[in-house]
Structure formats: structure tokens, C-alpha cells
């Protein structure tokens, strides 16, 4: 989910508990990010940042600036998963191996399953109008396909997280390239002004 696409009104409605602060603190310790670095990136006084963590509370309107300043695909994945009602919420898989190889193997296996099922699903839905009632056998095929696609989303994100952690492969750069490819290939229909606004929001939140 792209947080830059969420309007200010929506952000104001999102409530965050102390678990978000804990996630940020853990990432600060792991990445060895200082309060001074956070303050500089978020354009906030160092003393103010320190007071937030001392009190155990980050103002709601400053949370995204702090998350962006701390950075890291892992933290973004964990925080975005806690947005209430986020239909594409991908929880961070904290029980997978810390090395990228095993999760890449999982991604490969899922990709093979999707390749096999997608061919069956294409035949199943061909010439089927909206509202068509599928047979129990077709329904089972559709469920397996949908579950595999959903698994590929979260496993794919975990691949990027592990690659970033182990080899400093910037997930932000990867996703920026992907966004450009989608625009260049005509998948995005936003007007130039709208695109500039979204890109600007992304840079502000993730810089």
C-alpha cells in the first residue's frame, strides 16, 4: 500500500498504539539511527524527538515523518500493516530465516504454483460474465489461485526486506523503478499534475 495515496483526512482518522513506537525504537537501535539524524531528516528539533521517546508518544501528525527518517523496508512494512482497514495489509513475517536465500526459495515455489494455476483460471473465467456461479471444482481452483497470489505479495515484500538488510539493496529505489516502469508502460492513468503530487508526497515521507 502506498501511504502517499492516503489523504490527510484519512491519516487523521488512523489511531496508533504504543506498539508503533516500540517498532520505531527497535528499528532505531537495529539501524543505529541517532535522534539527531531523525531530527535533521524530519525537520524537527533534536530535543523534541528525544522528548517524544522519553514520553513514549509520537504526535500523530509527525509519525510518518519519523518513520521516513528512520527508514528501512522492514519498518515500513510493519507500520503500514497496522493501518485499520488496509485490505492489502502485509504483516511482517518475523519467523522466517534472516538470510534471503530461504525466502527467495519460497518465492520461487509460489511463482511456479501461480504459473500453473493461472493457466487453469484463465480457462475457467473465459467468457464468464460478472456474477457467474462457478462449480465447486472451479471454485476450489479460484481459491488456490487467489491464496497463492496473496502469498506472493507478502513473500515478495519479505524478499525485498531481507535483501535490503543483508546486501543494502534499497527497497525504496526498487519501488521507485517499478513505479516508473508502470507509468512508462501506460498502467497508470493519473494526470501529470496528480503524478507530481504523489511523487512529491513519497519523497517527503521516505526521505
Buried (B, 14 or more C-beta within 10 A) or exposed (E): BEBBEBEEEEBEEBEBEEEBBEBBEEBBEEBEBEBEBBBEBBEBEBEEBBEBBEEEEBEEEBBBBBBBBBBBBBBBBBBBBBBEEBEEBBEBBEEBEEEBEEBBEBBEEBBEBBEEBEEBBEEBBEEEEEEEEEEEEBEEBBEBBEEBBEBBEBBBBBBBBBBBBEEEBBBBEBBBEEBEEEBEEEEEEEEEEEBEEBBEBBEBBBE
